[in-house]
Amino acid sequence: MRIEHPQPLIDRIQYKRDRGEVLPPASYSLVCQIDGKGVYSFCMCPGGIIAPCATADGEVVTNGWSPSKRNNPYANSGMVVSVEPEEIEALGYLGDLGALEFQASVEKACCDVAGGKQLAPAQRLIDFIEGKKSKDLPDCSYQPGVVSVNLREVLPAFIADRLAEGFKEFGKRMKGFMTNDAILVGPESRTSSPVRIPREEQTLEHPEVTGLFPCGEGAGYAGGIVSAAIDGQRVAAAIAEIHQSSK
């Protein structure tokens, strides 16, 4: 999911005072273990915007970004729950593409419950934890618009429960984080690829397709902008080595 707070609230939590004109918009990084599984913030965007990122009809996908000045009045971050293969299989998603099908099912469910367009399902934070639909929603940077739903009726229970417990833990670390002024918007379902395209360990080339070098997040070899860039450097170096040795 994406969670969004007013940026001044995050500033006061982190700086213990109003930010003023000198300090930059505050960010945060949060991680904990719930039932032995990770719950953590991802791609935190101070002064940022929640953006629509669907790639096909009938799905809703969110992400976040910050303009260079970070001057938007909101602070948003992905909030991620680790999902294990056995949990997906228990829901009936089997085979090599089972995780991809599970991801698609969540994106479709979120699209359907929000009206079948690019409106996103949303809920106030404390309402989510208490399992009740929000009577209204705070202002939000997600431009297509948000629809009030009970997200616990959309997300698989093991994801919703871990998210709720993770939020409670984060609220202990950041006094003021737990507020109904915060809004959850979903889903943030593409933090990492649900499949991995095979490649040779040394050459990084696909074992069956000559000249194909699976790389970065989409191929399943990275989990963020920096790690994708590093993997890109590795692949570029491997291609250069192959080219040099072929001369």
N, C-alpha and C positions, 0 to 999 in steps of 0.2 A: 504494500500500500504506500501511498504518499501521505505524509502528515504535514500540515501547514499551520504555523503559528504566526501571529503578528510579529514582524521583525523587532519592534521595540521591546516586546516581552522577552525574546531570546537575548537581546542586548542587556536587559536588566538582570536576567538570570546569570549570564556569563560575566558581565563587568561589575555587577553589584551596584549599578548606578545607570543613569541614562547615558547613552553613548556620546552625545555631544557632537562636535564637528571634527574631532581629531581621530577618534578611534574608528576602525572599519566596522561594517555590520558583522556581528558575532556569528560564529558557526559552532557546531558541536560534533562530536563523534561518540557514539554509544554502542556498547556491545554487552551482552550477557548470555548466560546459558539457562534455558528453561527445559526441564526434563531431559537434560543432556544434549539439547539441540540449540544451535545458535539463533539468537534474535539480535539484529544489529541495524544501525543506520547505514545508509548507502547513498553516495552522491548527494551530500547535503548542499543545499543551494541558498546561501544567505542573500537577502534582497532579490529573491528569485521568482520563478514562474513555473507552475505545473502545466505541462504541455501534453496535448494528445499525440499519440504515437502509434495508432493502429495501422496495420499494413494490409488489411482486407476488410470487406464488408462484414457486418455482423459481429464485430468484436470491439471492445474498448480496452485501450492500453494507455497508461500514463507514464510520464517521465518528468524530469525537472532540469532547469538550467538557470543560470544567473547572467544577466547582462553585465558588461564589463564594469559598469559603475556600481553594480549591486545596489541599485537605488529603488528597487521595488519595495512596497511596504510589507512584504511577506517573507517568511523563512520557511522553506520546505525541504523535506528529506525523504528518500525512500526508507521504508521500514521493512526489513526482510526476515523471513523465517526459513531456516534450513528445511529442506524436504528430502527425505530418504527414499530410495527405490522401493523398499518394502511397503512404505506408506502409500505410494502411488499404486502399487500392485494390489494392495488390499481394497482399493476403490475400483478395481477392474481394468486398470490401464496397464496392459502387458506388452511385452516385446520391445524391440529396439527403439520404437517411436512412442512408447507408452508415456514417457514424460512430456513429450511434445503434445500428445493428445490431451493429457491432463491440463497443461498450460492453456491450450485452446479452449477447453471446457470452462475454465474459470473466466477467461476473457469473454466468452460468449454469454455466460450467465450474467456477468456484470453489464454487458450491453443490453440484454433482454430486460433486466430488472429496471434499467434506467430509461427504457422507452425505445430501444432499438436503433438509436442514432448515436452521435458522439457525446451526448450528455453522459456524465460519469456518476456512478453511485457514490454517495458520501454520507458521513455521519459525524456528529460531534464526538470528541474523544471520550469523554466520560460516559456519554450515552452508549457508545460502543462497548465499553467495559461492562456497563450494567445491562447490556442486551436490549435496549429499548430504542425505537426509532426516534430520531430527533424531530421535534415539533417544527423547528426552522433551522436554517444553516447560516453560519457567518459568511461574510464576504470572502471570496476565494479567487485566486489568480487564474484558475482553469477557465479559459475563455469560452469553450462551447457551453459551459454551464454544468451545474451539479444537481442531482436529485436526491432527496432524503430517502434513505432506505435503512433497514436493519442489516448491516453487513454480515452479521452472524448467520443470516438466512441465505447468504450468497456464498460465503467462503466455507471450505471444509472445516469441520469443528476443530481438528487438531491445529490448523493454522490460526484460526480466530482465537482459540484458547491461549496459544503461546504468545501471540501478539499482545493480548490483554495482560498477561502476566509480565511480559517484557516491558510494557508501558508503565506498569506499577513500579517495576524496578528502576526504570529511568526517572520516574517521578521522585524517587528517593535521592537520586544523584543530582538532579536539577530541580530545585524547589521552584515550583510554578509551572513546570512542564505539563503536569496533569491539570488540564483546564478544559472546560467546554468552549473556550474561545478557540481551541485547536480543532481542526477538521481533518478527518481521514477521507482520502479520495483514492479510488482504486480502479483497476489493480495496477501495481508496479510489478509486472510479471516477467520482465525480460532482463533481469539483472545479470543472468548468466544463461548460457545456452543449455537447453534440456537434452541435447545430443552432442556427440563429439565425432567429427569426421576423422577417420584414421589417417595417420601419416607415419612415415618411417622415423625411427628415433634419431638417426644420425643425419640423414639428408633432409628431413622434414617434408619430403614429397609424398604424395598419396601413393600407397603401395600398388594401385592398379591403374592409375591415370597419370601418364607421364606429363610433366609440366604443371601439374596442379599442386599447389602448396597451401593446404588449409592453414588459416592463420587467424589469431585474435579471438574476440568474443563469440562471433557468430559460428565459428568452427569448433568452439568448445575449449579453447586454449588460453583464455584470459577471463578475468572477472572485473574489469574496470578499464578506464581510459589509459592509465599508466601501464598496467600489465599488458594491455593490448599493444601499446606502442613498443614495449620491450620485446614482445613476441614478434612483432613486425620486423624489428631490427635483427632478431635471430634468423627469421626466414630470409630476409634480404641477404644476410651474410652467407647462409647456406646456398642460396641461388648463385651468388657470386663465386663461391668455392666450386660448385658444380661446373659453372661456365668456364672458370679458369682451368680446371682439370681436363676439360674436354678439348682444350686447344692443343 
